[in-house]
Amino acid sequence: VAVTAPMARLHLPSLPTLLCCSAASLLLLLRWQWRRRLWKKVKEVQLKHERGVAQMEKIWLGFRKKVGAIISTVGGCKGGEAPTPPRLIAVRAGCISPVGFTGSPQALQITRETNCITEYMWESETKFQQAVRPEKPGLLFGVPVSIKDSINCQGYDSTIGFASNINKPAAEDSVLVQVLKRQGAIPFVKTNVPQSLISYDCNNVIFGQTLNPTLYTRTSGGSSGGEGALIGGGGSILGFGTDLGGSLRLPAAFCGICALKPTGNRLSKTGHGMVAAVGPMAKKVETLALAMRALLCEDMFNLDSTVPPLPFNEEVYSSTKPLRIGYYETDFFTMPSPSMRRAVREMKQLLEDAGHTVGHGNNPLHRDQEWRLQIHESCHKFIAQWKKLNLDVMLCPVLGPALPVGYPGKLAVATSYTILYNCLDFPAGVVPVTTVTDEDEDEMENYKGHYGDHWDRILAKGFSGSVGLPVAVQCVALPWQEELCLRFMREVEKLAEEKNRIV
Ligand SMILES: CCCCCCCC/C=C\CCCCCCCC(=O)NCC(=O)O
């Protein structure tokens, strides 16, 4: 007995210990159950996603066989008539396809392989079949549009990449989607984002990683990365995303397409996850202009009274008056890759040759300037310098070429070129102008960055091995001057196309 008593004390835990252990086990069990339920939901959504993509492919192939490529941009005027604004014509042989492909037979395969779609909108098919051309069709009548996951579409989840948001469909369309529909557009898919949207990569636990359509080891960019890959790969002609630090412009630049981040409230921000600017993405600047023209209408102003009632200014957009352009090649924060620098330098020359005045713009992030001032004060200082230089618009770099998958998570600082214009709230767009050359790649040997620190070393690695990838420039205008920004982008696009045709 004298021996067993202490042993018994050793083996029998005290009551508080017992209670603690039981509580911990219960918590672990509950957590395990909760995670299991979540994973079940994720699996269900993945299956639904698979079925949706398969259905979309079926319709796409069937339609392609029937009528071939369906979407084209038309505009101008027939002899003697007044010029008509360009429109996207989506009707052929009396029917419309829900898949906005541009005619490339590879587009479907790229759409699948890049993993850019989160949900196919099943009802879009019937909407296309039943669409009857009204007497006064909206500017986007019959045009299939893709929508970023985080923008609310009635009946569909806005997951923002969180499994906990599964099966919580939006009760109503965001104002943007309502106006798109009133203009005749037909949303047909929702597209992938990074979890939380605070990243310019595009990966989450539900839908996984979206890849770049030009090179699958690279990221599509983010957070509107699903849109970038889908449009870049030819699976949609017009899509919509949001931008708080570069989320429209970075995926566009990485995937070789155009995007416009308007002034914060030029388009309604009601009905999506973040208080970020909403904007269009497309292969052509003309398509972005068409989207803005369609959206800046009475419906938008009535549905959201916080949006200033400024209709699309055709006169500014169609003007051919030479522009006064400021430019800079580096922000002295993130050293541009050789191709980023060359893209700006070559475009500066082309713009000058085309009769515009191009001079040094002010350099917003130069270390000698007091960038640490309050944003509001910085904004006024920036505008004052812009006006002193008598500028219409600014030409500057945008991060590129596309970084390898996973790199954006290590390189938040590299958003400096884009985030600046969110802080200042200026409209800013990107236009692809060139691709990385062998010479750019050779020059990467000397890339040290402005600081030679850890970030610069990762960036150097990320930029390397990129021959052939698209590189864009950024075009900026003063607040509320989206039309001027688009007009400048159109000019840049035209000059780049002409040059690339000759080269
Ligand atoms: C102004 C110059 C200072 C440059 C310093 C940059 C530091 C950046 C720190 C955090 C940025 C985090 C990445 C942001 C990615 C933006 C993605 C985005 O726009 N999301 C919003 C959306 O999807 O709407």
The ligand as a MOL file (V3000), in Angstrom:
LIG
                    3D

  0  0  0     0  0            999 V3000
M  V30 BEGIN CTAB
M  V30 COUNTS 24 23 0 0 0
M  V30 BEGIN ATOM
M  V30 1 C 3.4030 55.4320 -52.4740 0
M  V30 2 C 4.7360 54.8640 -52.4990 0
M  V30 3 C 5.0390 53.9460 -51.4010 0
M  V30 4 C 5.2500 52.5960 -51.9310 0
M  V30 5 C 5.2380 51.6120 -50.8400 0
M  V30 6 C 4.3820 50.4850 -51.1860 0
M  V30 7 C 4.0780 49.6970 -49.9600 0
M  V30 8 C 2.9690 48.7890 -50.2680 0
M  V30 9 C 2.4190 48.1230 -49.0750 0
M  V30 10 C 1.3950 47.3230 -49.1700 0
M  V30 11 C 0.7890 47.0140 -50.5010 0
M  V30 12 C 0.1150 45.6640 -50.4750 0
M  V30 13 C -0.1660 45.1240 -51.8480 0
M  V30 14 C -1.3580 45.7720 -52.3980 0
M  V30 15 C -1.8840 45.0220 -53.5740 0
M  V30 16 C -3.0170 45.7790 -54.0650 0
M  V30 17 C -4.0820 44.9230 -54.5700 0
M  V30 18 C -5.3380 45.7470 -54.7000 0
M  V30 19 O -5.3790 46.7820 -55.3240 0
M  V30 20 N -6.4140 45.2650 -54.0310 0
M  V30 21 C -7.6480 45.9300 -53.9290 0
M  V30 22 C -8.7130 45.4000 -54.8290 0
M  V30 23 O -8.6550 44.2800 -55.2820 0
M  V30 24 O -9.6750 46.1190 -55.0820 0
M  V30 END ATOM
M  V30 BEGIN BOND
M  V30 1 1 1 2
M  V30 2 1 2 3
M  V30 3 1 3 4
M  V30 4 1 4 5
M  V30 5 1 5 6
M  V30 6 1 6 7
M  V30 7 1 7 8
M  V30 8 1 8 9
M  V30 9 2 9 10
M  V30 10 1 10 11
M  V30 11 1 11 12
M  V30 12 1 12 13
M  V30 13 1 13 14
M  V30 14 1 14 15
M  V30 15 1 15 16
M  V30 16 1 16 17
M  V30 17 1 17 18
M  V30 18 2 18 19
M  V30 19 1 18 20
M  V30 20 1 20 21
M  V30 21 1 21 22
M  V30 22 2 22 23
M  V30 23 1 22 24
M  V30 END BOND
M  V30 END CTAB
M  END
